[in-house]
Amino acid sequence: MPSHNEKRVQGVKDLSPHQDTSDAINQLVTLLHQYCSEGGFDTLKGVVGENEELKRDKARLQTAYDTNIEALSRHQTEFERQKVDFEKQLGSQKAQNEAILKAKQAADENIKKRQAELTALQEKLEVQSSSAKQLMNEIKKKESTINALEATNASQQENLTKAEKESATFQSAKESMQKRVDGLTTSLDEVRGRLTTFHSFVVKLDNFEARRGEVGMGKASKSRFHPAHYPSTCF
């Protein structure tokens, strides 16, 4: 509920500029008279003081408001600038993220491709490993066959060496035998020559004995010239 003084002030505020000046002056004088008679001058002074304080507060508040508005404006400008920078950074980051995503997708595709190639290589390696095992088994079999052949060859070589030695021994014996045969042949030829000579001599002797028989020589004379009476050195 408004006080008496507030009503008075309200009465002053309600004065219209369209009223006559005399009415306003009269009202002001009446108001002043009332304030003075009722001790309201001090109240008016208090109201004026309060009004001045309010003005000062208003000025301070206006200054603070202006300062805050300026600060808010600066903050708004800074915010807009930061917003633009952030949007730029966001766009750049978005583009970078898209590039990274594309690179990741490409890397994933490359990894899948490499994995497929690796799987194919592993399968090929398994096939080659199986072929290598088969080849090693064949090599082992061939090595076993070669070892057996080498053992057979060594045995045959040993037999051949023995045969060569036996052949050399036989050849030596053959040559010795041939020498003996040649010697016997030579001796036989010599004996045959001697026998031929002796046979010729006997024939001549027989002819001689025949002629002597014809002339009357006796058997005693003939028996002197029989071969048994000649020494063996004639042969």
FENPE-V529051 format. One record per pair of residues at least 24 apart in sequence whose ideal C-beta (glycine too) atoms are under 10 Angstrom apart, sorted by the first residue. I is the first residue (numbers start at 0). GAP is how many residues later the second one is. Records with the same first field share a line. If there is no record, write none. Layout:
# FENPE-V529051
I->GAP / GAP
This chain:
# FENPE-V529051
2->40
3->30 / 34 / 36 / 39
4->30 / 33 / 35 / 38 / 39 / 41 / 42
5->41
7->26 / 27 / 30 / 32 / 35 / 36 / 39
8->34 / 35 / 38 / 42
189->45
190->44
192->42
193->39 / 40 / 41
194->39 / 40
196->37 / 38
197->29 / 32 / 36 / 37
198->28
200->24 / 26 / 29 / 33
201->24 / 25
